């Protein structure tokens, strides 16, 4: 069981630019997020899904409170064939990936270690891929870095 939970509990050790993170965790064709984007910087895990609204609004799956963040600022999406992508929803404060400003409404692929800026908030994005070995379904799930183009 520790092999399954360890990547979620240790993701903050990989942060280089900031202590804040969002981690996409893929289990077969489903995904959920773990993050410490909250005032207490404590770990929060979302439900499995394909998209998560980010911003200061009450309906956001990922609540991000900082100057320059709109109520519905951005959308983090997951597609089993293409991986994770981030879409700026026309925010006033803007969204950047690795210091490149996003064009609103257009999805941008995310890679492990990307630095994301929403308004004045900076956080790193990480992803983990979890598979159940087909030859030994009784074995625990195996974690590894997720590469969308990898055969799975």
C-alpha positions as CSV (number, residue, x, y, z in Angstrom):
1,X,0.0,0.0,0.0
2,X,2.9,2.4,0.7
3,X,4.0,2.1,-2.9
4,X,0.7,3.5,-4.0
5,X,0.5,6.4,-1.6
6,X,4.2,7.4,-1.5
7,X,4.2,9.5,-4.7
8,X,1.3,11.5,-3.5
9,X,2.9,12.1,0.0
10,X,6.4,12.9,-1.4
11,X,5.5,15.1,-4.4
12,X,6.4,18.3,-2.5
13,X,10.0,17.0,-2.4
14,X,10.3,17.6,-6.1
15,X,9.2,21.2,-6.1
16,X,12.1,23.5,-7.2
17,X,10.6,26.9,-7.9
18,X,7.9,27.1,-5.3
19,X,6.5,25.0,-2.4
20,X,3.1,24.9,-4.1
21,X,2.1,22.1,-6.5
22,X,-0.7,20.4,-8.3
23,X,-0.1,16.7,-9.1
24,X,-2.1,14.8,-11.7
25,X,-2.4,11.1,-10.8
26,X,-3.5,8.7,-13.5
27,X,-5.0,5.3,-12.7
28,X,-5.6,3.4,-16.0
29,X,-7.9,5.8,-17.9
30,X,-9.0,7.9,-14.9
31,X,-7.3,10.8,-13.1
32,X,-7.5,12.8,-9.9
33,X,-5.4,15.6,-8.5
34,X,-3.5,16.1,-5.3
35,X,-2.5,19.7,-4.4
36,X,-1.5,22.0,-1.6
37,X,-3.1,25.1,-3.2
38,X,-4.9,26.3,-0.1
39,X,-4.2,28.8,2.6
40,X,-2.9,26.2,5.0
41,X,-0.8,24.5,2.2
42,X,-2.1,21.1,3.3
43,X,-2.7,18.3,0.9
44,X,-6.1,18.1,-0.7
45,X,-7.2,15.3,-3.1
46,X,-10.0,15.8,-5.7
47,X,-12.4,13.2,-7.0
48,X,-11.6,11.4,-10.2
49,X,-12.6,13.4,-13.2
50,X,-11.7,14.7,-16.6
51,X,-11.7,18.4,-15.8
52,X,-11.2,20.6,-12.7
53,X,-12.1,24.3,-12.5
54,X,-9.5,26.5,-10.9
55,X,-10.0,29.9,-9.4
56,X,-11.4,31.8,-6.4
57,X,-15.0,30.8,-7.1
58,X,-17.1,28.7,-4.7
59,X,-17.6,26.0,-7.4
60,X,-13.9,25.5,-8.1
61,X,-12.4,22.0,-7.6
62,X,-9.1,23.7,-7.0
63,X,-9.5,26.8,-5.0
64,X,-6.7,29.3,-5.7
65,X,-6.7,32.5,-3.7
66,X,-4.2,35.2,-4.7
67,X,-4.2,38.6,-6.4
68,X,-5.0,38.4,-10.1
69,X,-7.0,35.2,-9.9
70,X,-10.5,35.3,-11.3
71,X,-13.5,33.3,-9.8
72,X,-13.3,30.9,-12.8
73,X,-9.7,31.4,-13.9
74,X,-8.6,28.2,-15.7
75,X,-9.6,24.7,-16.4
76,X,-7.3,21.7,-15.9
77,X,-8.3,18.8,-18.2
78,X,-7.3,15.2,-18.6
79,X,-7.6,13.0,-21.6
80,X,-6.4,9.4,-21.5
81,X,-4.8,9.7,-24.9
82,X,-3.3,13.1,-24.6
83,X,-2.6,13.6,-20.9
84,X,-3.2,16.8,-19.0
85,X,-3.8,20.2,-20.5
86,X,-4.5,23.7,-19.0
87,X,-6.9,26.2,-20.5
88,X,-7.1,29.9,-19.5
89,X,-10.8,30.9,-19.3
90,X,-10.2,34.5,-20.4
91,X,-8.9,35.5,-17.0
92,X,-8.0,39.1,-16.4
93,X,-4.8,38.2,-14.6
94,X,-3.7,35.7,-17.2
95,X,-2.1,32.3,-17.0
96,X,1.4,31.3,-17.9
97,X,3.2,27.9,-18.3
98,X,7.0,28.2,-18.0
99,X,6.7,32.0,-18.4
100,X,4.7,31.8,-21.7
101,X,1.3,33.4,-21.5
102,X,-1.6,31.3,-22.6
103,X,-4.0,32.3,-25.3
104,X,-7.5,32.2,-23.6
105,X,-9.7,29.3,-24.6
106,X,-6.8,27.2,-26.1
107,X,-5.6,24.0,-24.4
108,X,-1.9,23.7,-23.6
109,X,-0.3,20.4,-22.8
110,X,1.3,20.1,-19.4
111,X,4.6,18.3,-18.7
112,X,6.0,17.0,-15.5
113,X,7.7,19.9,-13.7
114,X,6.0,22.8,-15.5
115,X,5.8,26.1,-13.6
116,X,2.3,27.6,-13.8
117,X,1.4,31.2,-13.0
118,X,-2.2,32.3,-12.4
119,X,-2.3,36.0,-11.6
120,X,0.4,36.3,-8.8
121,X,0.2,32.6,-7.8
122,X,3.0,30.3,-8.9
123,X,2.9,26.5,-8.5
124,X,4.5,23.5,-10.1
125,X,2.7,20.7,-12.0
126,X,3.6,17.1,-11.6
127,X,2.1,13.9,-12.9
128,X,2.2,10.2,-11.9
129,X,1.0,7.2,-13.8
130,X,-0.4,4.1,-12.1
131,X,-1.0,0.8,-13.8
132,X,-2.0,-2.6,-12.7
133,X,0.2,-5.2,-14.3
134,X,-1.9,-7.3,-16.7
135,X,0.2,-10.5,-16.1
136,X,-0.3,-10.2,-12.3
137,X,-3.6,-8.4,-11.5
138,X,-3.2,-9.5,-7.8
139,X,-0.1,-7.3,-7.5
140,X,-0.3,-3.8,-6.1
141,X,-0.5,-0.9,-8.5
142,X,2.9,0.4,-9.8
143,X,3.7,4.1,-9.9
144,X,5.9,5.8,-12.5
145,X,6.2,9.1,-14.4
146,X,3.4,9.6,-16.8
147,X,4.2,10.2,-20.5
148,X,1.1,10.5,-22.6
149,X,2.9,9.0,-25.7
150,X,4.1,5.9,-23.8
151,X,2.4,2.6,-24.7
152,X,0.1,1.6,-22.0
